Amino acid sequence: MSFVPVTPGASTSKRSRELAGEIVRTVEEYREQEPRMRDAEVERALMLAKSRLGGSGNTLGLIILGMVLLIGALGFLISTNFGN
């Protein structure tokens, strides 16, 4: 299970949520094409993208990473019928 620390009282704009959703969908689609891709590779790709965009804060990256990893793990469990 992934745990992503969130600062109480921090608000997220609708645009931020929409962008996060797009990022998650893009990663999910890519993982469907590359089923052997590991979570560590996804994490590294997100870190590279963030550095290329000039991001300096860590919180948004951690939130996005947590979402992607959680959704990836859930997708994996569903695709394997929860280990059966």
Residue frames as a rotation matrix with the C-alpha (Angstrom) as fourth column:
MET 1
0.586 0.810 0.000 0.00
0.810 -0.586 0.000 0.00
0.000 0.000 -1.000 0.00
SER 2
-0.372 -0.693 0.618 1.29
0.668 -0.662 -0.340 3.45
0.644 0.286 0.709 -0.88
PHE 3
0.412 0.430 -0.804 1.18
0.846 -0.508 0.162 6.31
-0.339 -0.746 -0.573 1.58
VAL 4
-0.242 -0.425 0.872 1.44
0.699 -0.700 -0.147 9.86
0.673 0.574 0.467 0.33
PRO 5
-0.386 0.079 -0.919 1.77
0.811 -0.446 -0.378 12.56
-0.440 -0.892 0.108 2.96
VAL 6
-0.060 0.445 0.893 -0.53
0.679 -0.638 0.363 15.50
0.731 0.629 -0.264 2.31
THR 7
-0.956 -0.288 -0.059 -0.32
0.251 -0.695 -0.674 18.82
0.153 -0.659 0.737 4.08
PRO 8
-0.178 0.945 -0.275 -3.63
0.939 0.080 -0.334 19.55
-0.293 -0.317 -0.902 5.84
GLY 9
0.331 0.449 -0.830 -5.45
0.263 -0.888 -0.376 22.51
-0.906 -0.093 -0.412 4.39
ALA 10
-0.732 -0.594 -0.335 -3.60
-0.188 -0.297 0.936 22.43
-0.655 0.748 0.106 1.08
SER 11
0.410 0.912 -0.017 -6.04
-0.208 0.076 -0.975 22.91
-0.888 0.403 0.221 -1.77
THR 12
-0.661 -0.532 0.529 -5.69
0.364 0.390 0.846 21.42
-0.657 0.752 -0.064 -5.22
SER 13
-0.369 0.519 -0.771 -7.08
-0.702 -0.700 -0.135 23.24
-0.610 0.491 0.622 -8.20
LYS 14
0.644 0.687 0.336 -9.37
-0.212 0.582 -0.785 21.60
-0.735 0.435 0.520 -10.73
ARG 15
0.711 -0.436 -0.552 -6.66
-0.639 -0.074 -0.765 22.03
0.293 0.897 -0.331 -13.38
SER 16
-0.349 -0.874 0.338 -4.12
-0.937 0.318 -0.147 20.24
0.021 -0.368 -0.930 -11.17
ARG 17
-0.113 0.398 0.911 -6.50
-0.374 0.832 -0.410 17.33
-0.921 -0.387 0.055 -10.64
GLU 18
0.876 0.461 -0.145 -7.24
-0.275 0.229 -0.934 17.14
-0.397 0.857 0.327 -14.37
LEU 19
0.329 -0.846 -0.419 -3.55
-0.850 -0.072 -0.522 17.17
0.412 0.528 -0.743 -15.24
ALA 20
-0.473 -0.477 0.741 -2.84
-0.786 0.608 -0.111 14.48
-0.398 -0.635 -0.662 -12.65
GLY 21
0.368 0.711 0.599 -5.61
-0.231 0.694 -0.682 12.38
-0.901 0.113 0.420 -14.20
GLU 22
0.872 -0.102 -0.478 -4.07
-0.482 -0.014 -0.876 12.81
0.082 0.995 -0.061 -17.65
ILE 23
-0.148 -0.988 0.040 -0.65
-0.963 0.134 -0.235 11.80
0.227 -0.073 -0.971 -16.35
VAL 24
-0.306 0.102 0.947 -2.11
-0.532 0.806 -0.259 8.69
-0.789 -0.583 -0.193 -14.71
ARG 25
0.744 0.645 0.175 -3.98
-0.186 0.452 -0.872 7.72
-0.642 0.617 0.456 -17.90
THR 26
0.604 -0.592 -0.533 -0.84
-0.729 -0.142 -0.669 8.21
0.321 0.793 -0.518 -19.98
VAL 27
-0.450 -0.793 0.411 1.24
-0.890 0.435 -0.137 6.06
-0.070 -0.427 -0.901 -17.65
GLU 28
0.028 0.543 0.839 -1.47
-0.350 0.792 -0.501 3.37
-0.936 -0.280 0.212 -17.59
GLU 29
0.912 0.316 -0.262 -1.61
-0.329 0.179 -0.927 3.30
-0.246 0.932 0.267 -21.41
TYR 30
0.202 -0.925 -0.322 2.16
-0.889 -0.035 -0.457 3.08
0.411 0.378 -0.830 -21.63
ARG 31
-0.488 -0.377 0.787 2.26
-0.754 0.637 -0.162 0.25
-0.440 -0.672 -0.595 -19.10
GLU 32
0.557 0.712 0.428 -0.31
-0.295 0.651 -0.699 -1.66
-0.776 0.263 0.573 -21.14
GLN 33
0.856 -0.305 -0.418 2.11
-0.418 0.070 -0.906 -1.47
0.306 0.950 -0.068 -24.08
GLU 34
-0.199 -0.971 -0.132 5.10
-0.432 0.208 -0.878 -2.29
0.880 -0.118 -0.460 -21.84
PRO 35
0.741 0.670 -0.057 3.73
-0.243 0.346 0.906 -4.74
0.626 -0.657 0.419 -19.24
ARG 36
0.412 -0.653 -0.636 7.19
0.798 0.595 -0.095 -5.56
0.440 -0.468 0.766 -17.88
MET 37
-0.123 -0.443 0.888 7.83
-0.019 -0.894 -0.448 -1.95
0.992 -0.072 0.102 -16.88
ARG 38
-0.272 -0.084 -0.959 8.67
0.890 0.357 -0.284 -1.73
0.366 -0.930 -0.022 -13.20
ASP 39
0.775 0.584 -0.240 7.39
0.627 -0.667 0.403 0.85
0.075 -0.463 -0.883 -10.72
ALA 40
0.171 -0.805 -0.568 10.96
0.497 -0.427 0.755 2.11
-0.851 -0.411 0.327 -10.28
GLU 41
-0.658 -0.383 0.648 11.10
0.745 -0.211 0.633 2.93
-0.106 0.899 0.425 -14.00
VAL 42
0.277 0.835 0.476 7.85
0.760 -0.494 0.424 4.89
0.589 0.245 -0.770 -13.75
GLU 43
0.738 -0.048 -0.673 9.19
0.545 -0.546 0.636 6.74
-0.398 -0.836 -0.377 -10.73
ARG 44
-0.310 -0.941 -0.133 12.42
0.582 -0.299 0.756 7.63
-0.752 0.157 0.641 -12.55
ALA 45
-0.462 0.208 0.862 10.50
0.823 -0.261 0.504 8.80
0.330 0.943 -0.051 -15.62
LEU 46
0.653 0.756 0.043 8.33
0.661 -0.597 0.454 11.09
0.369 -0.268 -0.890 -13.49
MET 47
0.463 -0.572 -0.677 11.42
0.488 -0.473 0.733 12.49
-0.740 -0.670 0.061 -11.76
LEU 48
-0.599 -0.694 0.400 13.05
0.696 -0.205 0.688 13.18
-0.396 0.691 0.606 -15.15
ALA 49
-0.063 0.674 0.736 9.91
0.814 -0.393 0.428 14.86
0.578 0.626 -0.524 -16.45
LYS 50
0.804 0.376 -0.460 9.68
0.590 -0.598 0.543 17.00
-0.071 -0.708 -0.703 -13.34
SER 51
0.030 -0.879 -0.476 13.30
0.499 -0.400 0.769 18.11
-0.866 -0.261 0.427 -13.66
ARG 52
-0.641 -0.237 0.730 12.81
0.767 -0.199 0.609 18.95
0.000 0.951 0.310 -17.34
LEU 53
0.291 0.836 0.466 9.81
0.704 -0.517 0.487 21.09
0.648 0.186 -0.739 -16.44
GLY 54
-0.446 -0.596 0.668 11.89
-0.007 -0.744 -0.668 22.92
0.895 -0.303 0.328 -13.84
GLY 55
0.657 0.753 -0.039 9.91
-0.010 0.060 0.998 21.71
0.754 -0.656 0.047 -10.85
SER 56
-0.425 -0.836 0.348 11.54
-0.392 -0.176 -0.903 22.53
0.816 -0.520 -0.253 -7.55
GLY 57
-0.071 0.468 0.881 8.89
-0.996 0.007 -0.084 21.41
-0.046 -0.884 0.466 -5.05
ASN 58
-0.928 -0.343 -0.144 8.72
-0.341 0.939 -0.040 17.81
0.149 0.012 -0.989 -3.91
THR 59
-0.546 0.750 0.372 5.12
-0.314 0.229 -0.921 17.58
-0.776 -0.621 0.111 -2.70
LEU 60
0.365 0.731 -0.576 3.36
-0.833 -0.021 -0.553 17.50
-0.416 0.682 0.602 -6.08
GLY 61
-0.201 -0.530 -0.824 5.83
-0.817 0.554 -0.157 14.96
0.540 0.642 -0.545 -7.41
LEU 62
-0.959 -0.156 0.235 5.26
-0.273 0.728 -0.629 12.73
-0.073 -0.668 -0.741 -4.41
ILE 63
-0.172 0.975 0.144 1.50
-0.477 0.046 -0.878 12.98
-0.862 -0.220 0.457 -4.76
ILE 64
0.404 0.287 -0.868 1.60
-0.915 0.129 -0.383 12.13
0.002 0.949 0.315 -8.46
LEU 65
-0.549 -0.690 -0.472 4.07
-0.649 0.708 -0.279 9.33
0.527 0.153 -0.836 -7.86
GLY 66
-0.821 0.283 0.495 1.91
-0.300 0.525 -0.796 7.89
-0.485 -0.803 -0.347 -5.10
MET 67
0.219 0.957 -0.191 -1.18
-0.663 0.002 -0.748 8.01
-0.716 0.291 0.635 -7.32
VAL 68
0.223 -0.194 -0.955 0.61
-0.912 0.304 -0.275 6.37
0.344 0.933 -0.109 -10.23
LEU 69
-0.793 -0.592 -0.144 2.10
-0.493 0.762 -0.420 3.62
0.359 -0.262 -0.896 -8.10
LEU 70
-0.577 0.657 0.485 -1.19
-0.356 0.333 -0.873 2.94
-0.735 -0.676 0.042 -6.35
ILE 71
0.453 0.767 -0.455 -3.10
-0.744 0.044 -0.667 2.75
-0.491 0.641 0.591 -9.63
GLY 72
-0.075 -0.576 -0.814 -0.35
-0.864 0.446 -0.235 0.65
0.498 0.685 -0.531 -11.17
ALA 73
-0.925 -0.267 0.272 -0.44
-0.377 0.741 -0.555 -1.81
-0.053 -0.616 -0.786 -8.28
LEU 74
-0.161 0.951 0.264 -4.23
-0.420 0.177 -0.890 -1.98
-0.893 -0.254 0.371 -8.41
GLY 75
0.437 0.280 -0.855 -4.11
-0.896 0.055 -0.440 -2.55
-0.076 0.958 0.275 -12.18
PHE 76
-0.532 -0.713 -0.457 -1.59
-0.701 0.674 -0.235 -5.32
0.476 0.195 -0.858 -11.70
LEU 77
-0.820 0.268 0.506 -3.73
-0.269 0.600 -0.754 -7.00
-0.506 -0.754 -0.420 -9.06
ILE 78
0.235 0.959 -0.157 -6.81
-0.587 0.011 -0.809 -6.76
-0.775 0.282 0.566 -11.25
SER 79
0.262 -0.175 -0.949 -4.96
-0.937 0.190 -0.294 -8.11
0.232 0.966 -0.114 -14.30
THR 80
-0.718 -0.553 -0.422 -3.78
-0.415 0.828 -0.378 -11.13
0.559 -0.096 -0.824 -12.28
ASN 81
0.235 0.921 -0.310 -7.20
-0.061 0.333 0.941 -11.70
0.970 -0.202 0.135 -10.67
PHE 82
0.557 -0.047 0.829 -5.81
-0.775 -0.388 0.498 -10.63
0.299 -0.920 -0.252 -7.28
GLY 83
-0.306 -0.859 0.410 -3.07
-0.934 0.354 0.045 -13.25
-0.183 -0.370 -0.911 -7.32
ASN 84
0.322 0.486 0.813 -5.22
-0.318 0.864 -0.390 -16.20
-0.892 -0.132 0.433 -8.45
